[in-house]
Each structure stands twice: as C-alpha cells, then as structure tokens.
Amino acid sequence: MKGHISARVILGLLATLLIGTAGFAQQNNQTKTIKGEVVDLWCYMDHAAHGQKHKACAVACAKMGNPIGIVDSEGDVYVAVGSELHQPDRDRLIEKMAQNVTVTGRVVSRGGLKMIYVKTIT
C-alpha cells in the first residue's frame, strides 16, 4: 500500500478516463455474467497482489477509495462500478474482496478498458 505513488497516478488517470468517456463508451444492452475474483485495482495492477493473503490490504485500499475490479479466469480485468442508476456498490464489493464471485450486469468497453455496471453479486 505504501510507496506506490506511480500506481496512484495511473489509477487517477484511469478514473479521469472513465468519467470523461463514460458517455461515449461502446454500448451493449445485453446483461452479462462474469465469474472472477474481486480485487483492489491499485495493488493488482501495480504488483499483481490478490487472494486471501492480500485481503486485509485490499479492503483497506478499497475503503480509501481506490477502484475495485473483477478478474476473470482468463485474466481479463473489469472495473466494477455501481448500477446504471449511479448507485455505489462499493460496500457490497468490499464485503466480497478476495473472493471468487459471480457478477451480473451490463459490460461496456472502450480502448481495451472493460467496465461492468454491477446489478447482482453472488
């Protein structure tokens, strides 16, 4: 968690990109189901940290506001955001941190970045 200034800058730029391009993302009205691990994107992207050994750090990072994602079995990373009604789902995602989950929602992508509007988490 400490000493990762470059990761913080990268994640800040990612958040700016998401906000700035959300209205222009490729739209897909089909609901999709993704199975994978809930991760904090700061540590996962910076040094591939995930799993139960990293859970306490991941929860702390997410509670500080760092982005949360889902990594599927093929290694694809999805930024997990609230429902399309702009309702935050951070608490539900944090409760599932470092666990394998099934997430259902609408997936949008642009420039290789994938994002899922979380509707259900099991």
Secondary structure, 3 states (H helix, E strand, C coil): CCCCHHHHHHHHHHHHHHHHHHHHCECCCCEEEEEEEEEEHHHHHHHCCCCHHHHHHHHHHHHCCCCEEEEECCCCEEEEECCCCCCCCHHHHHHCCCCEEEEEEEEEEECCEEEEEEEEEC
